[in-house]
């Protein structure tokens, strides 16, 4: 999950105090990229660790769930 949360928070910190829709969506994109990047990693903790090398090629479900959740929250905040 941290693979999605860390890039999200870092993107927000780097953007400064402006919490506009574009800034939040850019942070969500960073979270999604972080979650997708887990597909190249061998899981060491969590339920995916039980799969070992079989998990390689698939993004971590927890990281993907966080990225989806962050996108939903950000889009709900700015829904018209």
mmCIF file of the N, C-alpha and C atoms, coordinates in Angstrom:
data_MODEL
# 
_entry.id   MODEL 
# 
loop_
_atom_site.group_PDB 
_atom_site.id 
_atom_site.type_symbol 
_atom_site.label_atom_id 
_atom_site.label_alt_id 
_atom_site.label_comp_id 
_atom_site.label_asym_id 
_atom_site.label_entity_id 
_atom_site.label_seq_id 
_atom_site.pdbx_PDB_ins_code 
_atom_site.Cartn_x 
_atom_site.Cartn_y 
_atom_site.Cartn_z 
_atom_site.occupancy 
_atom_site.B_iso_or_equiv 
_atom_site.pdbx_formal_charge 
_atom_site.auth_seq_id 
_atom_site.auth_comp_id 
_atom_site.auth_asym_id 
_atom_site.auth_atom_id 
_atom_site.pdbx_PDB_model_num 
ATOM 1   N N  . UNK A 1 1  ? 0.814   -1.184  0.000   1.00 0.00 ? 1  UNK A N  1 
ATOM 2   C CA . UNK A 1 1  ? 0.000   0.000   0.000   1.00 0.00 ? 1  UNK A CA 1 
ATOM 3   C C  . UNK A 1 1  ? 0.863   1.257   0.000   1.00 0.00 ? 1  UNK A C  1 
ATOM 4   N N  . UNK A 1 2  ? 2.015   1.168   0.635   1.00 0.00 ? 2  UNK A N  1 
ATOM 5   C CA . UNK A 1 2  ? 2.900   2.327   0.668   1.00 0.00 ? 2  UNK A CA 1 
ATOM 6   C C  . UNK A 1 2  ? 3.442   2.668   -0.714  1.00 0.00 ? 2  UNK A C  1 
ATOM 7   N N  . UNK A 1 3  ? 3.476   1.686   -1.605  1.00 0.00 ? 3  UNK A N  1 
ATOM 8   C CA . UNK A 1 3  ? 3.961   1.940   -2.958  1.00 0.00 ? 3  UNK A CA 1 
ATOM 9   C C  . UNK A 1 3  ? 3.048   2.913   -3.696  1.00 0.00 ? 3  UNK A C  1 
ATOM 10  N N  . UNK A 1 4  ? 1.809   3.043   -3.284  1.00 0.00 ? 4  UNK A N  1 
ATOM 11  C CA . UNK A 1 4  ? 0.887   4.024   -3.858  1.00 0.00 ? 4  UNK A CA 1 
ATOM 12  C C  . UNK A 1 4  ? 0.808   5.279   -2.987  1.00 0.00 ? 4  UNK A C  1 
ATOM 13  N N  . UNK A 1 5  ? 0.801   5.107   -1.680  1.00 0.00 ? 5  UNK A N  1 
ATOM 14  C CA . UNK A 1 5  ? 0.659   6.257   -0.781  1.00 0.00 ? 5  UNK A CA 1 
ATOM 15  C C  . UNK A 1 5  ? 1.872   7.183   -0.810  1.00 0.00 ? 5  UNK A C  1 
ATOM 16  N N  . UNK A 1 6  ? 3.061   6.617   -0.836  1.00 0.00 ? 6  UNK A N  1 
ATOM 17  C CA . UNK A 1 6  ? 4.270   7.435   -0.803  1.00 0.00 ? 6  UNK A CA 1 
ATOM 18  C C  . UNK A 1 6  ? 4.355   8.385   -1.999  1.00 0.00 ? 6  UNK A C  1 
ATOM 19  N N  . UNK A 1 7  ? 4.190   7.912   -3.245  1.00 0.00 ? 7  UNK A N  1 
ATOM 20  C CA . UNK A 1 7  ? 4.246   8.864   -4.365  1.00 0.00 ? 7  UNK A CA 1 
ATOM 21  C C  . UNK A 1 7  ? 3.126   9.901   -4.318  1.00 0.00 ? 7  UNK A C  1 
ATOM 22  N N  . UNK A 1 8  ? 1.962   9.512   -3.804  1.00 0.00 ? 8  UNK A N  1 
ATOM 23  C CA . UNK A 1 8  ? 0.848   10.442  -3.670  1.00 0.00 ? 8  UNK A CA 1 
ATOM 24  C C  . UNK A 1 8  ? 1.228   11.590  -2.739  1.00 0.00 ? 8  UNK A C  1 
ATOM 25  N N  . UNK A 1 9  ? 1.723   11.256  -1.561  1.00 0.00 ? 9  UNK A N  1 
ATOM 26  C CA . UNK A 1 9  ? 2.084   12.270  -0.566  1.00 0.00 ? 9  UNK A CA 1 
ATOM 27  C C  . UNK A 1 9  ? 3.247   13.119  -1.061  1.00 0.00 ? 9  UNK A C  1 
ATOM 28  N N  . UNK A 1 10 ? 4.249   12.484  -1.649  1.00 0.00 ? 10 UNK A N  1 
ATOM 29  C CA . UNK A 1 10 ? 5.409   13.240  -2.157  1.00 0.00 ? 10 UNK A CA 1 
ATOM 30  C C  . UNK A 1 10 ? 4.982   14.233  -3.234  1.00 0.00 ? 10 UNK A C  1 
ATOM 31  N N  . UNK A 1 11 ? 4.073   13.825  -4.098  1.00 0.00 ? 11 UNK A N  1 
ATOM 32  C CA . UNK A 1 11 ? 3.583   14.730  -5.129  1.00 0.00 ? 11 UNK A CA 1 
ATOM 33  C C  . UNK A 1 11 ? 2.863   15.924  -4.520  1.00 0.00 ? 11 UNK A C  1 
ATOM 34  N N  . UNK A 1 12 ? 2.071   15.671  -3.490  1.00 0.00 ? 12 UNK A N  1 
ATOM 35  C CA . UNK A 1 12 ? 1.384   16.778  -2.814  1.00 0.00 ? 12 UNK A CA 1 
ATOM 36  C C  . UNK A 1 12 ? 2.369   17.721  -2.137  1.00 0.00 ? 12 UNK A C  1 
ATOM 37  N N  . UNK A 1 13 ? 3.375   17.172  -1.486  1.00 0.00 ? 13 UNK A N  1 
ATOM 38  C CA . UNK A 1 13 ? 4.382   17.998  -0.810  1.00 0.00 ? 13 UNK A CA 1 
ATOM 39  C C  . UNK A 1 13 ? 5.134   18.850  -1.822  1.00 0.00 ? 13 UNK A C  1 
ATOM 40  N N  . UNK A 1 14 ? 5.498   18.259  -2.949  1.00 0.00 ? 14 UNK A N  1 
ATOM 41  C CA . UNK A 1 14 ? 6.260   18.979  -3.967  1.00 0.00 ? 14 UNK A CA 1 
ATOM 42  C C  . UNK A 1 14 ? 5.440   20.049  -4.670  1.00 0.00 ? 14 UNK A C  1 
ATOM 43  N N  . UNK A 1 15 ? 4.125   19.947  -4.626  1.00 0.00 ? 15 UNK A N  1 
ATOM 44  C CA . UNK A 1 15 ? 3.276   20.918  -5.312  1.00 0.00 ? 15 UNK A CA 1 
ATOM 45  C C  . UNK A 1 15 ? 3.050   22.177  -4.488  1.00 0.00 ? 15 UNK A C  1 
ATOM 46  N N  . UNK A 1 16 ? 3.406   22.169  -3.227  1.00 0.00 ? 16 UNK A N  1 
ATOM 47  C CA . UNK A 1 16 ? 3.209   23.337  -2.372  1.00 0.00 ? 16 UNK A CA 1 
ATOM 48  C C  . UNK A 1 16 ? 1.845   23.312  -1.714  1.00 0.00 ? 16 UNK A C  1 
ATOM 49  N N  . UNK A 1 17 ? 1.374   24.477  -1.334  1.00 0.00 ? 17 UNK A N  1 
ATOM 50  C CA . UNK A 1 17 ? 0.136   24.580  -0.566  1.00 0.00 ? 17 UNK A CA 1 
ATOM 51  C C  . UNK A 1 17 ? -1.115  24.597  -1.436  1.00 0.00 ? 17 UNK A C  1 
ATOM 52  N N  . UNK A 1 18 ? -0.976  24.674  -2.730  1.00 0.00 ? 18 UNK A N  1 
ATOM 53  C CA . UNK A 1 18 ? -2.126  24.754  -3.628  1.00 0.00 ? 18 UNK A CA 1 
ATOM 54  C C  . UNK A 1 18 ? -2.778  23.386  -3.777  1.00 0.00 ? 18 UNK A C  1 
ATOM 55  N N  . UNK A 1 19 ? -4.013  23.234  -3.302  1.00 0.00 ? 19 UNK A N  1 
ATOM 56  C CA . UNK A 1 19 ? -4.721  21.945  -3.371  1.00 0.00 ? 19 UNK A CA 1 
ATOM 57  C C  . UNK A 1 19 ? -5.808  22.004  -4.438  1.00 0.00 ? 19 UNK A C  1 
ATOM 58  N N  . UNK A 1 20 ? -5.421  22.329  -5.645  1.00 0.00 ? 20 UNK A N  1 
ATOM 59  C CA . UNK A 1 20 ? -6.386  22.409  -6.734  1.00 0.00 ? 20 UNK A CA 1 
ATOM 60  C C  . UNK A 1 20 ? -6.698  21.014  -7.265  1.00 0.00 ? 20 UNK A C  1 
ATOM 61  N N  . UNK A 1 21 ? -7.691  20.947  -8.110  1.00 0.00 ? 21 UNK A N  1 
ATOM 62  C CA . UNK A 1 21 ? -8.080  19.670  -8.719  1.00 0.00 ? 21 UNK A CA 1 
ATOM 63  C C  . UNK A 1 21 ? -6.912  19.063  -9.494  1.00 0.00 ? 21 UNK A C  1 
ATOM 64  N N  . UNK A 1 22 ? -6.206  19.897  -10.260 1.00 0.00 ? 22 UNK A N  1 
ATOM 65  C CA . UNK A 1 22 ? -5.088  19.408  -11.064 1.00 0.00 ? 22 UNK A CA 1 
ATOM 66  C C  . UNK A 1 22 ? -3.966  18.850  -10.198 1.00 0.00 ? 22 UNK A C  1 
ATOM 67  N N  . UNK A 1 23 ? -3.690  19.505  -9.087  1.00 0.00 ? 23 UNK A N  1 
ATOM 68  C CA . UNK A 1 23 ? -2.637  19.041  -8.176  1.00 0.00 ? 23 UNK A CA 1 
ATOM 69  C C  . UNK A 1 23 ? -3.013  17.688  -7.589  1.00 0.00 ? 23 UNK A C  1 
ATOM 70  N N  . UNK A 1 24 ? -4.250  17.552  -7.146  1.00 0.00 ? 24 UNK A N  1 
ATOM 71  C CA . UNK A 1 24 ? -4.685  16.279  -6.564  1.00 0.00 ? 24 UNK A CA 1 
ATOM 72  C C  . UNK A 1 24 ? -4.708  15.165  -7.601  1.00 0.00 ? 24 UNK A C  1 
ATOM 73  N N  . UNK A 1 25 ? -5.169  15.456  -8.808  1.00 0.00 ? 25 UNK A N  1 
ATOM 74  C CA . UNK A 1 25 ? -5.203  14.416  -9.838  1.00 0.00 ? 25 UNK A CA 1 
ATOM 75  C C  . UNK A 1 25 ? -3.794  14.011  -10.272 1.00 0.00 ? 25 UNK A C  1 
ATOM 76  N N  . UNK A 1 26 ? -2.863  14.963  -10.261 1.00 0.00 ? 26 UNK A N  1 
ATOM 77  C CA . UNK A 1 26 ? -1.468  14.624  -10.554 1.00 0.00 ? 26 UNK A CA 1 
ATOM 78  C C  . UNK A 1 26 ? -0.915  13.701  -9.467  1.00 0.00 ? 26 UNK A C  1 
ATOM 79  N N  . UNK A 1 27 ? -1.282  13.966  -8.223  1.00 0.00 ? 27 UNK A N  1 
ATOM 80  C CA . UNK A 1 27 ? -0.848  13.107  -7.118  1.00 0.00 ? 27 UNK A CA 1 
ATOM 81  C C  . UNK A 1 27 ? -1.464  11.715  -7.248  1.00 0.00 ? 27 UNK A C  1 
ATOM 82  N N  . UNK A 1 28 ? -2.711  11.640  -7.689  1.00 0.00 ? 28 UNK A N  1 
ATOM 83  C CA . UNK A 1 28 ? -3.359  10.342  -7.910  1.00 0.00 ? 28 UNK A CA 1 
ATOM 84  C C  . UNK A 1 28 ? -2.640  9.578   -9.019  1.00 0.00 ? 28 UNK A C  1 
ATOM 85  N N  . UNK A 1 29 ? -2.259  10.269  -10.073 1.00 0.00 ? 29 UNK A N  1 
ATOM 86  C CA . UNK A 1 29 ? -1.511  9.611   -11.151 1.00 0.00 ? 29 UNK A CA 1 
ATOM 87  C C  . UNK A 1 29 ? -0.186  9.065   -10.648 1.00 0.00 ? 29 UNK A C  1 
ATOM 88  N N  . UNK A 1 30 ? 0.465   9.788   -9.754  1.00 0.00 ? 30 UNK A N  1 
ATOM 89  C CA . UNK A 1 30 ? 1.710   9.299   -9.151  1.00 0.00 ? 30 UNK A CA 1 
ATOM 90  C C  . UNK A 1 30 ? 1.440   8.035   -8.334  1.00 0.00 ? 30 UNK A C  1 
ATOM 91  N N  . UNK A 1 31 ? 0.326   8.015   -7.614  1.00 0.00 ? 31 UNK A N  1 
ATOM 92  C CA . UNK A 1 31 ? -0.046  6.829   -6.836  1.00 0.00 ? 31 UNK A CA 1 
ATOM 93  C C  . UNK A 1 31 ? -0.308  5.641   -7.761  1.00 0.00 ? 31 UNK A C  1 
ATOM 94  N N  . UNK A 1 32 ? -0.989  5.887   -8.867  1.00 0.00 ? 32 UNK A N  1 
ATOM 95  C CA . UNK A 1 32 ? -1.282  4.805   -9.817  1.00 0.00 ? 32 UNK A CA 1 
ATOM 96  C C  . UNK A 1 32 ? -0.004  4.260   -10.440 1.00 0.00 ? 32 UNK A C  1 
ATOM 97  N N  . UNK A 1 33 ? 0.933   5.141   -10.767 1.00 0.00 ? 33 UNK A N  1 
ATOM 98  C CA . UNK A 1 33 ? 2.222   4.683   -11.314 1.00 0.00 ? 33 UNK A CA 1 
ATOM 99  C C  . UNK A 1 33 ? 2.990   3.864   -10.278 1.00 0.00 ? 33 UNK A C  1 
ATOM 100 N N  . UNK A 1 34 ? 2.951   4.317   -9.029  1.00 0.00 ? 34 UNK A N  1 
ATOM 101 C CA . UNK A 1 34 ? 3.613   3.572   -7.961  1.00 0.00 ? 34 UNK A CA 1 
ATOM 102 C C  . UNK A 1 34 ? 3.010   2.194   -7.777  1.00 0.00 ? 34 UNK A C  1 
ATOM 103 N N  . UNK A 1 35 ? 1.688   2.112   -7.851  1.00 0.00 ? 35 UNK A N  1 
ATOM 104 C CA . UNK A 1 35 ? 1.008   0.818   -7.717  1.00 0.00 ? 35 UNK A CA 1 
ATOM 105 C C  . UNK A 1 35 ? 1.347   -0.095  -8.886  1.00 0.00 ? 35 UNK A C  1 
ATOM 106 N N  . UNK A 1 36 ? 1.343   0.446   -10.090 1.00 0.00 ? 36 UNK A N  1 
ATOM 107 C CA . UNK A 1 36 ? 1.671   -0.356  -11.276 1.00 0.00 ? 36 UNK A CA 1 
ATOM 108 C C  . UNK A 1 36 ? 3.113   -0.865  -11.224 1.00 0.00 ? 36 UNK A C  1 
ATOM 109 N N  . UNK A 1 37 ? 4.005   -0.068  -10.658 1.00 0.00 ? 37 UNK A N  1 
ATOM 110 C CA . UNK A 1 37 ? 5.420   -0.453  -10.579 1.00 0.00 ? 37 UNK A CA 1 
ATOM 111 C C  . UNK A 1 37 ? 5.638   -1.676  -9.694  1.00 0.00 ? 37 UNK A C  1 
ATOM 112 N N  . UNK A 1 38 ? 4.690   -2.001  -8.843  1.00 0.00 ? 38 UNK A N  1 
ATOM 113 C CA . UNK A 1 38 ? 4.851   -3.171  -7.976  1.00 0.00 ? 38 UNK A CA 1 
ATOM 114 C C  . UNK A 1 38 ? 4.799   -4.478  -8.765  1.00 0.00 ? 38 UNK A C  1 
ATOM 115 N N  . UNK A 1 39 ? 4.357   -4.423  -10.000 1.00 0.00 ? 39 UNK A N  1 
ATOM 116 C CA . UNK A 1 39 ? 4.282   -5.637  -10.820 1.00 0.00 ? 39 UNK A CA 1 
ATOM 117 C C  . UNK A 1 39 ? 5.659   -6.230  -11.082 1.00 0.00 ? 39 UNK A C  1 
ATOM 118 N N  . UNK A 1 40 ? 6.697   -5.421  -10.969 1.00 0.00 ? 40 UNK A N  1 
ATOM 119 C CA . UNK A 1 40 ? 8.050   -5.916  -11.233 1.00 0.00 ? 40 UNK A CA 1 
ATOM 120 C C  . UNK A 1 40 ? 8.750   -6.412  -9.971  1.00 0.00 ? 40 UNK A C  1 
ATOM 121 N N  . UNK A 1 41 ? 8.078   -6.276  -8.836  1.00 0.00 ? 41 UNK A N  1 
ATOM 122 C CA . UNK A 1 41 ? 8.692   -6.628  -7.553  1.00 0.00 ? 41 UNK A CA 1 
ATOM 123 C C  . UNK A 1 41 ? 8.197   -7.975  -7.034  1.00 0.00 ? 41 UNK A C  1 
ATOM 124 N N  . UNK A 1 42 ? 9.066   -8.655  -6.304  1.00 0.00 ? 42 UNK A N  1 
ATOM 125 C CA . UNK A 1 42 ? 8.655   -9.879  -5.600  1.00 0.00 ? 42 UNK A CA 1 
ATOM 126 C C  . UNK A 1 42 ? 8.116   -9.453  -4.246  1.00 0.00 ? 42 UNK A C  1 
ATOM 127 N N  . UNK A 1 43 ? 6.876   -9.774  -3.930  1.00 0.00 ? 43 UNK A N  1 
ATOM 128 C CA . UNK A 1 43 ? 6.304   -9.333  -2.651  1.00 0.00 ? 43 UNK A CA 1 
ATOM 129 C C  . UNK A 1 43 ? 7.010   -9.985  -1.465  1.00 0.00 ? 43 UNK A C  1 
ATOM 130 N N  . UNK A 1 44 ? 7.261   -9.164  -0.434  1.00 0.00 ? 44 UNK A N  1 
ATOM 131 C CA . UNK A 1 44 ? 7.945   -9.660  0.760   1.00 0.00 ? 44 UNK A CA 1 
ATOM 132 C C  . UNK A 1 44 ? 7.034   -9.705  1.978   1.00 0.00 ? 44 UNK A C  1 
ATOM 133 N N  . UNK A 1 45 ? 5.963   -8.917  1.971   1.00 0.00 ? 45 UNK A N  1 
ATOM 134 C CA . UNK A 1 45 ? 5.027   -8.896  3.094   1.00 0.00 ? 45 UNK A CA 1 
ATOM 135 C C  . UNK A 1 45 ? 3.600   -8.919  2.561   1.00 0.00 ? 45 UNK A C  1 
ATOM 136 N N  . UNK A 1 46 ? 2.657   -9.187  3.433   1.00 0.00 ? 46 UNK A N  1 
ATOM 137 C CA . UNK A 1 46 ? 1.252   -9.208  3.036   1.00 0.00 ? 46 UNK A CA 1 
ATOM 138 C C  . UNK A 1 46 ? 0.863   -10.518 2.386   1.00 0.00 ? 46 UNK A C  1 
ATOM 139 N N  . UNK A 1 47 ? -0.384  -10.579 1.979   1.00 0.00 ? 47 UNK A N  1 
ATOM 140 C CA . UNK A 1 47 ? -0.902  -11.826 1.403   1.00 0.00 ? 47 UNK A CA 1 
ATOM 141 C C  . UNK A 1 47 ? -0.216  -12.206 0.103   1.00 0.00 ? 47 UNK A C  1 
ATOM 142 N N  . UNK A 1 48 ? 0.194   -11.217 -0.663  1.00 0.00 ? 48 UNK A N  1 
ATOM 143 C CA . UNK A 1 48 ? 0.864   -11.517 -1.931  1.00 0.00 ? 48 UNK A CA 1 
ATOM 144 C C  . UNK A 1 48 ? 2.188   -12.236 -1.725  1.00 0.00 ? 48 UNK A C  1 
ATOM 145 N N  . UNK A 1 49 ? 2.777   -12.092 -0.542  1.00 0.00 ? 49 UNK A N  1 
ATOM 146 C CA . UNK A 1 49 ? 4.064   -12.746 -0.291  1.00 0.00 ? 49 UNK A CA 1 
ATOM 147 C C  . UNK A 1 49 ? 3.935   -14.268 -0.343  1.00 0.00 ? 49 UNK A C  1 
ATOM 148 N N  . UNK A 1 50 ? 2.731   -14.788 -0.113  1.00 0.00 ? 50 UNK A N  1 
ATOM 149 C CA . UNK A 1 50 ? 2.531   -16.236 -0.177  1.00 0.00 ? 50 UNK A CA 1 
ATOM 150 C C  . UNK A 1 50 ? 2.700   -16.767 -1.598  1.00 0.00 ? 50 UNK A C  1 
ATOM 151 N N  . UNK A 1 51 ? 2.541   -15.888 -2.578  1.00 0.00 ? 51 UNK A N  1 
ATOM 152 C CA . UNK A 1 51 ? 2.651   -16.306 -3.983  1.00 0.00 ? 51 UNK A CA 1 
ATOM 153 C C  . UNK A 1 51 ? 4.090   -16.341 -4.477  1.00 0.00 ? 51 UNK A C  1 
ATOM 154 N N  . UNK A 1 52 ? 4.971   -15.627 -3.806  1.00 0.00 ? 52 UNK A N  1 
ATOM 155 C CA . UNK A 1 52 ? 6.369   -15.606 -4.205  1.00 0.00 ? 52 UNK A CA 1 
ATOM 156 C C  . UNK A 1 52 ? 6.541   -15.073 -5.616  1.00 0.00 ? 52 UNK A C  1 
ATOM 157 N N  . UNK A 1 53 ? 7.332   -15.772 -6.418  1.00 0.00 ? 53 UNK A N  1 
ATOM 158 C CA . UNK A 1 53 ? 7.628   -15.332 -7.781  1.00 0.00 ? 53 UNK A CA 1 
ATOM 159 C C  . UNK A 1 53 ? 6.404   -15.345 -8.692  1.00 0.00 ? 53 UNK A C  1 
ATOM 160 N N  . UNK A 1 54 ? 5.368   -16.082 -8.329  1.00 0.00 ? 54 UNK A N  1 
ATOM 161 C CA . UNK A 1 54 ? 4.157   -16.109 -9.165  1.00 0.00 ? 54 UNK A CA 1 
ATOM 162 C C  . UNK A 1 54 ? 3.448   -14.759 -9.193  1.00 0.00 ? 54 UNK A C  1 
ATOM 163 N N  . UNK A 1 55 ? 3.736   -13.912 -8.223  1.00 0.00 ? 55 UNK A N  1 
ATOM 164 C CA . UNK A 1 55 ? 3.109   -12.592 -8.174  1.00 0.00 ? 55 UNK A CA 1 
ATOM 165 C C  . UNK A 1 55 ? 3.778   -11.591 -9.115  1.00 0.00 ? 55 UNK A C  1 
ATOM 166 N N  . UNK A 1 56 ? 4.995   -11.911 -9.560  1.00 0.00 ? 56 UNK A N  1 
ATOM 167 C CA . UNK A 1 56 ? 5.702   -11.009 -10.471 1.00 0.00 ? 56 UNK A CA 1 
ATOM 168 C C  . UNK A 1 56 ? 4.917   -10.912 -11.778 1.00 0.00 ? 56 UNK A C  1 
ATOM 169 N N  . UNK A 1 57 ? 4.730   -9.681  -12.224 1.00 0.00 ? 57 UNK A N  1 
ATOM 170 C CA . UNK A 1 57 ? 3.949   -9.426  -13.427 1.00 0.00 ? 57 UNK A CA 1 
ATOM 171 C C  . UNK A 1 57 ? 2.546   -8.937  -13.118 1.00 0.00 ? 57 UNK A C  1 
ATOM 172 N N  . UNK A 1 58 ? 2.191   -8.969  -11.829 1.00 0.00 ? 58 UNK A N  1 
ATOM 173 C CA . UNK A 1 58 ? 0.873   -8.503  -11.393 1.00 0.00 ? 58 UNK A CA 1 
ATOM 174 C C  . UNK A 1 58 ? 1.071   -7.422  -10.340 1.00 0.00 ? 58 UNK A C  1 
ATOM 175 N N  . UNK A 1 59 ? 0.399   -6.287  -10.481 1.00 0.00 ? 59 UNK A N  1 
ATOM 176 C CA . UNK A 1 59 ? 0.543   -5.247  -9.455  1.00 0.00 ? 59 UNK A CA 1 
ATOM 177 C C  . UNK A 1 59 ? -0.008  -5.710  -8.113  1.00 0.00 ? 59 UNK A C  1 
ATOM 178 N N  . UNK A 1 60 ? 0.559   -5.191  -7.050  1.00 0.00 ? 60 UNK A N  1 
ATOM 179 C CA . UNK A 1 60 ? 0.115   -5.533  -5.706  1.00 0.00 ? 60 UNK A CA 1 
ATOM 180 C C  . UNK A 1 60 ? -1.334  -5.102  -5.513  1.00 0.00 ? 60 UNK A C  1 
ATOM 181 N N  . UNK A 1 61 ? -2.208  -6.011  -5.089  1.00 0.00 ? 61 UNK A N  1 
ATOM 182 C CA . UNK A 1 61 ? -3.620  -5.666  -4.919  1.00 0.00 ? 61 UNK A CA 1 
ATOM 183 C C  . UNK A 1 61 ? -3.860  -4.553  -3.900  1.00 0.00 ? 61 UNK A C  1 
ATOM 184 N N  . UNK A 1 62 ? -3.108  -4.534  -2.829  1.00 0.00 ? 62 UNK A N  1 
ATOM 185 C CA . UNK A 1 62 ? -3.274  -3.486  -1.827  1.00 0.00 ? 62 UNK A CA 1 
ATOM 186 C C  . UNK A 1 62 ? -2.910  -2.118  -2.376  1.00 0.00 ? 62 UNK A C  1 
ATOM 187 N N  . UNK A 1 63 ? -1.821  -2.050  -3.116  1.00 0.00 ? 63 UNK A N  1 
ATOM 188 C CA . UNK A 1 63 ? -1.402  -0.782  -3.722  1.00 0.00 ? 63 UNK A CA 1 
ATOM 189 C C  . UNK A 1 63 ? -2.423  -0.322  -4.759  1.00 0.00 ? 63 UNK A C  1 
ATOM 190 N N  . UNK A 1 64 ? -2.945  -1.263  -5.534  1.00 0.00 ? 64 UNK A N  1 
ATOM 191 C CA . UNK A 1 64 ? -3.959  -0.907  -6.532  1.00 0.00 ? 64 UNK A CA 1 
ATOM 192 C C  . UNK A 1 64 ? -5.231  -0.418  -5.846  1.00 0.00 ? 64 UNK A C  1 
ATOM 193 N N  . UNK A 1 65 ? -5.611  -1.052  -4.755  1.00 0.00 ? 65 UNK A N  1 
ATOM 194 C CA . UNK A 1 65 ? -6.812  -0.634  -4.022  1.00 0.00 ? 65 UNK A CA 1 
ATOM 195 C C  . UNK A 1 65 ? -6.649  0.790   -3.501  1.00 0.00 ? 65 UNK A C  1 
ATOM 196 N N  . UNK A 1 66 ? -5.477  1.116   -2.977  1.00 0.00 ? 66 UNK A N  1 
ATOM 197 C CA . UNK A 1 66 ? -5.228  2.476   -2.482  1.00 0.00 ? 66 UNK A CA 1 
ATOM 198 C C  . UNK A 1 66 ? -5.314  3.476   -3.624  1.00 0.00 ? 66 UNK A C  1 
ATOM 199 N N  . UNK A 1 67 ? -4.727  3.146   -4.773  1.00 0.00 ? 67 UNK A N  1 
ATOM 200 C CA . UNK A 1 67 ? -4.769  4.058   -5.921  1.00 0.00 ? 67 UNK A CA 1 
ATOM 201 C C  . UNK A 1 67 ? -6.207  4.286   -6.387  1.00 0.00 ? 67 UNK A C  1 
ATOM 202 N N  . UNK A 1 68 ? -6.991  3.234   -6.420  1.00 0.00 ? 68 UNK A N  1 
ATOM 203 C CA . UNK A 1 68 ? -8.404  3.358   -6.817  1.00 0.00 ? 68 UNK A CA 1 
ATOM 204 C C  . UNK A 1 68 ? -9.160  4.204   -5.801  1.00 0.00 ? 68 UNK A C  1 
ATOM 205 N N  . UNK A 1 69 ? -8.907  3.964   -4.531  1.00 0.00 ? 69 UNK A N  1 
ATOM 206 C CA . UNK A 1 69 ? -9.563  4.712   -3.466  1.00 0.00 ? 69 UNK A CA 1 
ATOM 207 C C  . UNK A 1 69 ? -9.204  6.194   -3.536  1.00 0.00 ? 69 UNK A C  1 
ATOM 208 N N  . UNK A 1 70 ? -7.925  6.490   -3.748  1.00 0.00 ? 70 UNK A N  1 
ATOM 209 C CA . UNK A 1 70 ? -7.496  7.883   -3.837  1.00 0.00 ? 70 UNK A CA 1 
ATOM 210 C C  . UNK A 1 70 ? -8.153  8.593   -5.016  1.00 0.00 ? 70 UNK A C  1 
ATOM 211 N N  . UNK A 1 71 ? -8.241  7.917   -6.166  1.00 0.00 ? 71 UNK A N  1 
ATOM 212 C CA . UNK A 1 71 ? -8.879  8.519   -7.334  1.00 0.00 ? 71 UNK A CA 1 
ATOM 213 C C  . UNK A 1 71 ? -10.358 8.790   -7.040  1.00 0.00 ? 71 UNK A C  1 
ATOM 214 N N  . UNK A 1 72 ? -11.034 7.848   -6.439  1.00 0.00 ? 72 UNK A N  1 
ATOM 215 C CA . UNK A 1 72 ? -12.459 8.016   -6.132  1.00 0.00 ? 72 UNK A CA 1 
ATOM 216 C C  . UNK A 1 72 ? -12.679 9.199   -5.184  1.00 0.00 ? 72 UNK A C  1 
ATOM 217 N N  . UNK A 1 73 ? -11.845 9.316   -4.159  1.00 0.00 ? 73 UNK A N  1 
ATOM 218 C CA . UNK A 1 73 ? -11.987 10.405  -3.201  1.00 0.00 ? 73 UNK A CA 1 
ATOM 219 C C  . UNK A 1 73 ? -11.731 11.750  -3.879  1.00 0.00 ? 73 UNK A C  1 
ATOM 220 N N  . UNK A 1 74 ? -10.657 11.831  -4.659  1.00 0.00 ? 74 UNK A N  1 
ATOM 221 C CA . UNK A 1 74 ? -10.332 13.095  -5.325  1.00 0.00 ? 74 UNK A CA 1 
ATOM 222 C C  . UNK A 1 74 ? -11.401 13.497  -6.335  1.00 0.00 ? 74 UNK A C  1 
ATOM 223 N N  . UNK A 1 75 ? -11.921 12.554  -7.079  1.00 0.00 ? 75 UNK A N  1 
ATOM 224 C CA . UNK A 1 75 ? -12.968 12.873  -8.040  1.00 0.00 ? 75 UNK A CA 1 
ATOM 225 C C  . UNK A 1 75 ? -14.271 13.271  -7.333  1.00 0.00 ? 75 UNK A C  1 
ATOM 226 N N  . UNK A 1 76 ? -14.551 12.650  -6.187  1.00 0.00 ? 76 UNK A N  1 
ATOM 227 C CA . UNK A 1 76 ? -15.749 13.014  -5.433  1.00 0.00 ? 76 UNK A CA 1 
ATOM 228 C C  . UNK A 1 76 ? -15.631 14.427  -4.849  1.00 0.00 ? 76 UNK A C  1 
ATOM 229 N N  . UNK A 1 77 ? -14.437 14.804  -4.453  1.00 0.00 ? 77 UNK A N  1 
ATOM 230 C CA . UNK A 1 77 ? -14.225 16.141  -3.895  1.00 0.00 ? 77 UNK A CA 1 
ATOM 231 C C  . UNK A 1 77 ? -14.518 17.232  -4.914  1.00 0.00 ? 77 UNK A C  1 
ATOM 232 N N  . UNK A 1 78 ? -14.249 16.952  -6.178  1.00 0.00 ? 78 UNK A N  1 
ATOM 233 C CA . UNK A 1 78 ? -14.393 17.963  -7.214  1.00 0.00 ? 78 UNK A CA 1 
ATOM 234 C C  . UNK A 1 78 ? -15.528 17.664  -8.180  1.00 0.00 ? 78 UNK A C  1 
ATOM 235 N N  . UNK A 1 79 ? -16.461 16.806  -7.770  1.00 0.00 ? 79 UNK A N  1 
ATOM 236 C CA . UNK A 1 79 ? -17.620 16.507  -8.626  1.00 0.00 ? 79 UNK A CA 1 
ATOM 237 C C  . UNK A 1 79 ? -18.499 17.751  -8.709  1.00 0.00 ? 79 UNK A C  1 
ATOM 238 N N  . UNK A 1 80 ? -19.037 17.963  -9.892  1.00 0.00 ? 80 UNK A N  1 
ATOM 239 C CA . UNK A 1 80 ? -19.869 19.163  -10.050 1.00 0.00 ? 80 UNK A CA 1 
ATOM 240 C C  . UNK A 1 80 ? -21.324 18.881  -9.832  1.00 0.00 ? 80 UNK A C  1 
# 
